[in-house]
Amino acid sequence: MINIYTTQDRIEELTMMIKEEHRLIELVTIFDLLEIRPKSSALSIIVDSQGIKLPLDWANELPPYLLPEALMMSKNTLLGLIYIKLGNFERGLELLKDHSALLAEVDFIRRLQLGLTADPSQLAVETYQEYDDYRLMHNNAIVRLYSTDEPYTQPAKVDYYFKESIASAPNEEYKAWSSIQYFTFLLDTNRADEARQLLTAINTSELSKAATTECDYNLCKLDLFSLSPPYDLDKLNTLKDRLWSCLVYYEKNEQHVMQALCLMDAAQIANITDSFAESLGYYSKAISIFGQENLDEFVNEAHLKKANLLLSWAQKGHPQFYKPAMEAYQKATKLYSKEDFPVIYGEIQEKLGIIYAQVPDEAKKKSIWAAVSSSSFKEALSIFDKSSHPYEYARVCNHYANALIKYPAAVLSDNLEKSLFYYSEALDIRDSDSLPLERSLTLLNYIEACWFIQQDEDHINESQHLSDMENKIQEVIALNVSEELVNNAREHKEKLEELKKILQTN
């Protein structure tokens, strides 16, 4: 729906113009400009004594391309813009054919929206006032970012135009508008620190509520991306409160997609704090909204995250959720094929391997589950090669080793020795400098596996395992990642000393 805001004396005139187009009035609502505040959306049009004005699109409805600050009011210009905003480019371009300058600019919007290439050298402005200088820099940045290969071949050029647009912005609102677009590019090019500095430099006291919300939401996303264990509960609660404030704004202003994205983020925080029922509710509501908006890609992503939640829930003492998680992941393999989404497919296979190894069932079926689990892990390892995906390779190896210990002995007679092999593979990647926590956890897993081997009659007197265990216990203590892990290692050390005494007396 298009919302037009105009003065009372022009409502009838504009209504008659729109009614001349077949059924267009069904897609347009006209408001009294003095009674209703215009929404900050690309679907809003203001018609006043200065002509046609287009508010900044803080609702993210259309590509972030800026048209002139004010356009001379005419029937064809108004109707052409309405059709363009509704996505009917054929009718819109036909109505604007006598306005060559505007027609050229609208074509850039068309190309951006359809993902087509565009030539930024064709960008031009009719005047060189302060706003137009800024607009030219901003549009250069946007066209180069989304319609050329410059982000990959000449990122410095994209940086240049964004920085020039921010420096020449006529006020703080426009500065924030360009900064938000640049923020996304900085994140995509792994420059999180620059991205944070960019948004924190904005004077939010001079911004509209829409702009302030967008700035804060993007900073929330950055904070969420930066989260890592051990988690600070105070910071998590503060982040949750900030997200909730954004969520309330988006819901009130009927920005449904942004509302759903906030729900996804809130669900992640609830999951981290073990508030599983709360997290499940957020995901379910987000899935419903994405479905209503016909955003299948987002629906699929939300279903996958919901599956991750069910698995987390199952692993935290609620085994009844293993089978719902399994069903969710099995459905996801149909949405994310190995050919089109290899990384996601590999992660799903890894999760299925974990579930098949842990799902509660009668003893006679455990061997079947173990075989399927092993097959899933091997499928994941076929995607996460040690050289191309080392971090993922180490993670899968660690999980596979954990599963091997749980498999019935009849399935894989050498599963204990295999578990040590895969733990060793993980430790090759998880070095003490870059991944001390992951290394400590894998070392402790390795030590646990060694205890199982010590209980095996074929291995009970193998001193190499005792020495190996002792070295790894000392390393966990030396890494000193957390008091909990160090205490765990010390318990193993005491147990090992007792075993040594027993072996010496025998």
C-alpha positions as CSV (number, residue, x, y, z in Angstrom):
1,M,0.0,0.0,0.0
2,I,1.1,3.5,-0.8
3,N,0.4,6.3,1.7
4,I,0.0,9.9,0.4
5,Y,0.2,12.7,2.8
6,T,-1.1,16.1,1.6
7,T,-3.0,19.2,2.7
8,Q,-6.7,19.1,3.1
9,D,-7.4,21.2,0.1
10,R,-5.7,18.8,-2.3
11,I,-7.1,15.5,-1.1
12,E,-10.0,15.5,-3.6
13,E,-7.8,16.5,-6.5
14,L,-5.3,13.7,-5.8
15,T,-8.1,11.2,-5.3
16,M,-9.5,12.0,-8.7
17,M,-6.1,11.6,-10.3
18,I,-5.6,8.2,-8.8
19,K,-9.1,7.0,-9.7
20,E,-8.3,7.6,-13.4
21,E,-6.0,4.6,-13.2
22,H,-7.7,1.2,-13.2
23,R,-8.2,0.0,-9.5
24,L,-5.1,2.0,-8.4
25,I,-7.2,3.6,-5.6
26,E,-7.4,0.2,-4.0
27,L,-3.6,0.3,-3.3
28,V,-3.4,4.0,-2.2
29,T,-4.5,5.7,0.9
30,I,-4.5,9.5,1.2
31,F,-4.1,11.3,4.6
32,D,-4.4,14.8,5.8
33,L,-0.7,15.9,6.3
34,L,-1.7,18.1,9.3
35,E,-3.5,15.2,11.1
36,I,-1.3,12.2,10.4
37,R,2.5,12.1,10.7
38,P,4.1,10.6,7.5
39,K,5.7,7.2,8.0
40,S,9.5,7.0,7.3
41,S,9.0,4.6,4.5
42,A,9.6,4.4,0.7
43,L,5.9,3.7,0.5
44,S,5.1,7.2,1.7
45,I,4.7,10.2,-0.6
46,I,4.3,13.8,0.6
47,V,2.5,16.4,-1.6
48,D,2.6,20.0,-0.4
49,S,3.2,23.5,-1.7
50,Q,6.9,22.6,-2.6
51,G,5.9,19.7,-4.7
52,I,6.4,15.9,-4.2
53,K,8.7,14.9,-1.4
54,L,9.9,11.4,-0.5
55,P,10.7,10.6,3.2
56,L,13.8,8.6,4.0
57,D,13.0,4.9,3.8
58,W,13.9,3.8,7.4
59,A,11.4,0.9,6.9
60,N,13.8,-0.6,4.3
61,E,11.0,-1.1,1.8
62,L,13.1,-0.3,-1.4
63,P,16.7,0.1,-2.4
64,P,18.4,3.0,-0.5
65,Y,18.7,5.2,-3.6
66,L,18.0,8.9,-3.0
67,L,15.8,10.9,-5.5
68,P,15.7,14.7,-5.6
69,E,14.7,16.4,-2.4
70,A,11.5,17.8,-4.0
71,L,9.9,17.1,-7.4
72,M,7.6,19.4,-9.3
73,M,4.1,18.2,-8.8
74,S,2.3,16.8,-11.9
75,K,-0.2,14.1,-12.5
76,N,2.2,11.8,-14.5
77,T,5.1,12.3,-12.0
78,L,2.9,11.4,-9.0
79,L,1.3,8.4,-10.8
80,G,4.7,7.3,-12.2
81,L,6.3,7.3,-8.7
82,I,3.3,5.4,-7.3
83,Y,3.7,2.6,-9.9
84,I,7.5,2.5,-9.4
85,K,7.0,2.0,-5.7
86,L,4.5,-0.7,-6.3
87,G,7.0,-2.5,-8.5
88,N,5.1,-1.9,-11.8
89,F,8.1,-0.5,-13.7
90,E,6.5,-0.8,-17.1
91,R,3.6,1.5,-16.3
92,G,5.8,3.8,-14.1
93,L,8.4,4.3,-16.8
94,E,5.7,5.0,-19.4
95,L,4.3,7.8,-17.3
96,L,7.7,9.3,-16.6
97,K,8.9,9.2,-20.3
98,D,8.7,13.0,-20.7
99,H,10.9,13.6,-17.6
100,S,14.2,12.3,-18.8
101,A,16.3,13.1,-15.8
102,L,13.9,11.4,-13.3
103,L,13.4,8.5,-15.8
104,A,17.1,7.9,-15.7
105,E,17.2,7.9,-11.9
106,V,14.2,5.6,-11.6
107,D,16.0,3.2,-13.9
108,F,18.8,3.0,-11.3
109,I,16.1,2.0,-8.7
110,R,14.8,-0.6,-11.1
111,R,18.2,-2.1,-11.6
112,L,19.0,-2.1,-7.9
113,Q,15.7,-3.8,-7.1
114,L,16.1,-6.5,-9.8
115,G,19.8,-7.1,-9.0
116,L,20.9,-5.9,-12.4
117,T,24.3,-4.2,-13.2
118,A,24.4,-0.4,-13.5
119,D,27.0,2.2,-14.6
120,P,27.6,4.7,-11.8
121,S,29.3,7.1,-14.3
122,Q,25.8,7.8,-15.6
123,L,24.7,9.3,-12.3
124,A,24.0,13.0,-12.4
125,V,22.1,15.7,-10.6
126,E,20.1,18.6,-12.0
127,T,21.6,21.2,-9.6
128,Y,24.6,21.4,-7.3
129,Q,23.0,22.5,-4.0
130,E,24.2,21.0,-0.7
131,Y,21.6,18.2,-0.8
132,D,22.4,17.3,-4.4
133,D,26.2,17.1,-3.7
134,Y,25.4,14.7,-0.8
135,R,22.9,12.7,-2.9
136,L,25.4,12.2,-5.7
137,M,28.0,10.8,-3.3
138,H,25.5,8.6,-1.6
139,N,24.0,7.2,-4.8
140,N,27.5,6.5,-6.1
141,A,28.2,4.4,-3.1
142,I,24.9,2.5,-3.3
143,V,25.1,1.8,-7.0
144,R,28.7,0.7,-6.7
145,L,27.9,-1.5,-3.8
146,Y,24.9,-3.3,-5.2
147,S,25.2,-3.1,-9.0
148,T,28.9,-3.4,-9.8
149,D,31.8,-5.7,-8.8
150,E,33.7,-2.9,-7.1
151,P,33.0,-4.2,-3.5
152,Y,35.3,-7.1,-4.5
153,T,37.6,-5.5,-7.0
154,Q,37.9,-1.9,-5.7
155,P,36.5,-1.7,-2.2
156,A,38.5,1.5,-1.6
157,K,36.3,3.2,-4.1
158,V,33.2,2.2,-2.3
159,D,34.7,3.4,0.9
160,Y,35.5,6.7,-0.7
161,Y,32.0,7.5,-1.8
162,F,30.5,6.4,1.5
163,K,32.9,8.6,3.5
164,E,32.2,11.5,1.1
165,S,28.5,11.1,1.5
166,I,28.7,11.0,5.3
167,A,31.0,14.1,5.3
168,S,28.7,16.1,3.0
169,A,25.4,15.0,4.6
170,P,23.2,18.2,5.1
171,N,22.1,17.1,8.6
172,E,22.5,14.3,11.2
173,E,19.5,12.3,9.8
174,Y,21.1,12.0,6.4
175,K,24.5,11.2,7.9
176,A,22.8,8.4,9.8
177,W,21.1,7.2,6.6
178,S,24.4,6.8,4.7
179,S,26.2,5.5,7.8
180,I,23.7,2.6,8.1
181,Q,24.3,1.5,4.5
182,Y,28.1,1.8,5.0
183,F,27.8,-0.1,8.3
184,T,26.5,-3.1,6.3
185,F,29.4,-3.0,3.9
186,L,32.0,-2.7,6.7
187,L,30.5,-5.8,8.4
188,D,30.5,-7.7,5.1
189,T,34.2,-6.9,4.7
190,N,35.0,-8.0,8.3
191,R,35.6,-4.5,9.7
192,A,33.5,-4.7,12.8
193,D,35.5,-2.2,14.8
194,E,35.2,0.4,12.0
195,A,31.5,-0.3,11.8
196,R,31.0,0.2,15.5
197,Q,33.0,3.5,15.5
198,L,30.9,4.7,12.6
199,L,27.5,4.3,14.3
200,T,28.6,5.4,17.8
201,A,29.9,8.7,16.2
202,I,26.3,9.7,15.3
203,N,24.6,12.2,17.5
204,T,21.4,10.3,18.2
205,S,19.8,13.2,20.0
206,E,19.3,14.9,16.6
207,L,17.7,11.9,15.0
208,S,14.1,10.8,14.5
209,K,12.8,7.8,16.4
210,A,13.0,5.8,13.2
211,A,16.7,6.6,12.7
212,T,17.6,6.1,16.3
213,T,16.0,2.7,16.3
214,E,17.8,1.6,13.2
215,C,21.2,2.7,14.6
216,D,20.5,0.9,17.9
217,Y,19.3,-2.2,16.2
218,N,22.4,-2.4,14.1
219,L,24.6,-2.0,17.1
220,C,22.5,-4.7,18.8
221,K,23.3,-7.0,15.9
222,L,27.0,-6.2,16.2
223,D,26.9,-7.0,19.9
224,L,25.0,-10.2,19.3
225,F,27.6,-11.2,16.6
226,S,30.4,-10.5,19.1
227,L,29.0,-12.7,21.9
228,S,31.2,-15.6,23.0
229,P,31.3,-17.8,26.1
230,P,31.7,-17.3,29.0
231,Y,28.7,-15.0,28.8
232,D,28.2,-11.9,30.9
233,L,24.5,-12.1,32.1
234,D,24.3,-8.4,32.8
235,K,25.4,-7.6,29.3
236,L,23.0,-10.1,27.9
237,N,20.1,-8.6,29.8
238,T,21.0,-5.1,28.7
239,L,21.2,-6.3,25.1
240,K,17.8,-8.0,25.5
241,D,16.3,-4.8,26.8
242,R,17.7,-2.8,23.8
243,L,16.4,-5.4,21.4
244,W,13.0,-5.4,23.0
245,S,12.8,-1.6,22.6
246,C,13.5,-2.0,18.9
247,L,10.9,-4.8,18.7
248,V,8.2,-2.6,20.3
249,Y,8.9,0.2,17.8
250,Y,8.8,-2.1,14.8
251,E,5.6,-3.7,15.9
252,K,3.9,-0.4,16.6
253,N,4.9,0.9,13.2
254,E,3.9,-2.3,11.4
255,Q,7.4,-3.0,10.2
256,H,6.7,-6.7,10.3
257,V,9.9,-8.0,8.7
258,M,12.1,-6.0,11.1
259,Q,9.9,-7.2,14.0
260,A,10.5,-10.8,13.0
261,L,14.2,-10.2,12.7
262,C,14.2,-8.8,16.2
263,L,12.3,-11.9,17.4
264,M,15.0,-14.1,15.9
265,D,17.7,-12.2,17.8
266,A,15.8,-12.2,21.0
267,A,15.3,-16.0,20.6
268,Q,19.1,-16.4,20.4
269,I,19.7,-14.5,23.6
270,A,16.9,-16.5,25.4
271,N,18.6,-19.7,24.1
272,I,21.9,-18.6,25.5
273,T,20.3,-18.0,29.0
274,D,18.6,-21.4,28.8
275,S,15.1,-19.8,28.5
276,F,14.1,-22.4,26.0
277,A,10.3,-22.0,26.1
278,E,10.7,-18.3,25.6
279,S,13.1,-18.8,22.7
280,L,10.8,-21.3,21.1
281,G,7.9,-18.8,21.3
282,Y,10.0,-16.1,19.6
283,Y,11.0,-18.4,16.7
284,S,7.4,-19.6,16.2
285,K,6.2,-16.0,16.0
286,A,9.0,-15.0,13.6
287,I,8.2,-18.0,11.4
288,S,4.5,-16.9,11.3
289,I,5.5,-13.3,10.3
290,F,8.0,-14.4,7.6
291,G,5.3,-16.8,6.2
292,Q,2.8,-14.0,6.0
293,E,5.3,-11.8,4.2
294,N,6.1,-14.7,1.8
295,L,9.8,-14.7,2.7
296,D,10.5,-18.3,2.2
297,E,14.3,-17.9,2.7
298,F,13.7,-16.4,6.2
299,V,11.2,-19.1,7.0
300,N,13.7,-21.8,6.2
301,E,16.4,-20.0,8.3
302,A,14.0,-19.7,11.3
303,H,13.0,-23.4,11.1
304,L,16.7,-24.3,11.2
305,K,17.4,-22.1,14.2
306,K,14.3,-23.6,15.9
307,A,15.8,-27.1,15.2
308,N,19.1,-25.9,16.9
309,L,17.0,-24.7,19.9
310,L,15.3,-28.1,20.2
311,L,18.6,-29.8,20.2
312,S,20.0,-27.5,22.9
313,W,16.9,-28.1,24.9
314,A,17.3,-31.9,24.6
315,Q,21.0,-31.7,25.6
316,K,20.1,-29.7,28.7
317,G,18.1,-32.5,30.4
318,H,15.0,-32.7,28.2
319,P,15.6,-35.8,26.0
320,Q,12.0,-35.8,24.8
321,F,13.1,-33.1,22.4
322,Y,15.6,-35.2,20.5
323,K,13.1,-36.6,18.1
324,P,11.4,-33.3,17.3
325,A,14.9,-31.8,16.7
326,M,15.7,-34.8,14.5
327,E,12.5,-34.3,12.4
328,A,13.2,-30.6,12.1
329,Y,16.8,-31.2,10.8
330,Q,15.6,-34.0,8.4
331,K,13.1,-31.5,7.0
332,A,15.9,-28.9,6.7
333,T,18.0,-31.3,4.5
334,K,15.3,-30.9,1.9
335,L,15.4,-27.1,2.1
336,Y,19.2,-26.9,2.1
337,S,20.7,-29.3,-0.4
338,K,24.3,-30.4,-0.5
339,E,24.8,-28.9,-3.9
340,D,23.3,-25.4,-3.3
341,F,24.1,-25.0,0.4
342,P,27.1,-27.2,1.2
343,V,28.1,-25.5,4.5
344,I,24.5,-25.5,5.9
345,Y,24.0,-29.0,4.8
346,G,27.2,-30.1,6.4
347,E,26.2,-28.5,9.7
348,I,22.8,-30.2,9.6
349,Q,24.5,-33.6,9.1
350,E,26.8,-32.8,12.0
351,K,23.7,-32.1,14.2
352,L,21.9,-35.2,13.0
353,G,25.1,-37.2,13.9
354,I,24.8,-35.9,17.5
355,I,21.1,-36.6,17.7
356,Y,21.3,-40.2,16.4
357,A,24.0,-40.9,19.0
358,Q,22.0,-39.6,21.9
359,V,18.3,-40.2,21.0
360,P,16.6,-42.3,23.7
361,D,15.4,-45.7,22.4
362,E,15.3,-49.3,23.3
363,A,18.7,-51.1,23.5
364,K,18.2,-53.3,20.4
365,K,17.9,-50.2,18.2
366,K,21.0,-48.5,19.5
367,S,23.2,-50.2,16.9
368,I,21.0,-48.9,14.1
369,W,21.1,-45.4,15.5
370,A,24.9,-45.6,15.9
371,A,25.4,-46.7,12.3
372,V,23.2,-43.8,11.0
373,S,25.1,-41.4,13.3
374,S,28.5,-42.4,12.0
375,S,27.2,-42.0,8.4
376,S,26.0,-38.5,9.2
377,F,29.3,-37.4,10.7
378,K,31.3,-38.8,7.7
379,E,29.0,-36.9,5.4
380,A,29.7,-33.7,7.3
381,L,33.5,-34.4,7.2
382,S,33.2,-34.9,3.4
383,I,32.2,-31.2,3.2
384,F,34.4,-29.7,6.0
385,D,37.8,-30.6,4.7
386,K,40.7,-30.1,7.2
387,S,42.5,-27.7,4.9
388,S,39.5,-25.6,3.6
389,H,37.3,-25.6,6.7
390,P,39.7,-26.2,9.6
391,Y,37.5,-24.8,12.4
392,E,34.4,-26.7,11.2
393,Y,36.5,-29.8,10.7
394,A,37.8,-29.7,14.3
395,R,34.3,-29.2,15.6
396,V,32.9,-32.2,13.7
397,C,35.8,-34.3,14.8
398,N,35.2,-33.4,18.4
399,H,31.5,-34.3,18.2
400,Y,32.2,-37.5,16.2
401,A,34.6,-38.6,18.9
402,N,32.1,-37.9,21.6
403,A,29.5,-40.0,19.8
404,L,32.0,-42.9,19.2
405,I,32.2,-43.3,22.9
406,K,28.4,-43.7,23.2
407,Y,28.1,-46.2,20.4
408,P,27.5,-49.9,21.4
409,A,30.7,-51.9,21.3
410,A,29.3,-54.3,18.7
411,V,28.9,-51.6,16.1
412,L,32.5,-50.4,15.8
413,S,34.9,-52.7,17.7
414,D,37.6,-50.0,17.6
415,N,35.4,-47.1,18.4
416,L,37.4,-46.1,21.5
417,E,40.6,-45.9,19.6
418,K,38.8,-44.1,16.8
419,S,37.5,-41.5,19.3
420,L,41.1,-40.7,20.4
421,F,42.1,-40.3,16.7
422,Y,39.3,-37.8,16.1
423,Y,40.0,-35.9,19.3
424,S,43.7,-35.7,18.2
425,E,42.5,-34.3,14.8
426,A,40.5,-31.6,16.6
427,L,43.5,-30.8,18.8
428,D,45.7,-30.3,15.7
429,I,43.4,-27.3,14.8
430,R,42.4,-26.1,18.3
431,D,45.6,-24.6,19.4
432,S,46.2,-22.9,22.8
433,D,46.8,-19.5,21.4
434,S,43.7,-18.9,19.2
435,L,41.2,-21.4,20.7
436,P,42.1,-22.0,24.4
437,L,38.5,-22.8,25.5
438,E,37.8,-25.2,22.6
439,R,41.2,-26.9,23.2
440,S,40.6,-27.3,26.9
441,L,37.2,-28.9,26.3
442,T,38.6,-31.3,23.7
443,L,41.5,-32.2,26.0
444,L,39.0,-33.1,28.8
445,N,36.9,-35.1,26.3
446,Y,40.1,-36.9,25.3
447,I,40.8,-37.7,29.0
448,E,37.3,-39.1,29.4
449,A,37.8,-41.4,26.5
450,C,41.1,-42.6,28.0
451,W,39.2,-43.7,31.1
452,F,36.9,-45.9,28.9
453,I,40.0,-47.4,27.4
454,Q,41.5,-48.1,30.8
455,Q,38.3,-50.0,31.7
456,D,38.8,-52.1,28.5
457,E,40.6,-55.4,29.3
458,D,42.7,-55.1,26.2
459,H,44.1,-51.8,27.3
460,I,44.1,-51.7,31.1
461,N,47.8,-51.9,31.5
462,E,48.9,-49.7,28.7
463,S,51.1,-47.1,30.4
464,Q,51.1,-44.9,27.3
465,H,47.5,-43.9,27.9
466,L,48.3,-43.0,31.5
467,S,51.2,-40.8,30.4
468,D,49.1,-39.3,27.7
469,M,46.3,-38.5,30.2
470,E,48.7,-36.9,32.6
471,N,50.1,-34.6,30.0
472,K,46.7,-33.5,28.9
473,I,45.5,-32.9,32.4
474,Q,48.5,-30.7,33.1
475,E,47.8,-28.7,29.9
476,V,44.2,-28.0,30.9
477,I,45.4,-26.7,34.3
478,A,48.1,-24.6,32.6
479,L,45.6,-23.1,30.1
480,N,43.5,-22.0,33.1
481,V,40.5,-21.0,30.9
482,S,38.0,-21.2,33.7
483,E,37.8,-22.4,37.3
484,E,35.3,-25.1,36.4
485,L,37.5,-26.7,33.7
486,V,40.6,-26.5,35.9
487,N,38.7,-28.2,38.8
488,N,37.5,-30.8,36.4
489,A,41.1,-31.5,35.3
490,R,42.2,-31.7,39.0
491,E,39.6,-34.3,39.7
492,H,41.0,-36.4,36.8
493,K,44.4,-35.9,38.3
494,E,43.4,-37.2,41.7
495,K,41.6,-40.2,40.0
496,L,44.7,-40.9,37.9
497,E,47.0,-40.9,41.0
498,E,44.7,-43.4,42.6
499,L,44.9,-45.6,39.5
500,K,48.7,-45.4,39.5
501,K,48.8,-46.6,43.1
502,I,46.5,-49.6,42.3
503,L,48.6,-50.6,39.3
504,Q,51.8,-50.3,41.3
505,T,50.5,-52.7,44.0
506,N,49.3,-55.3,41.5
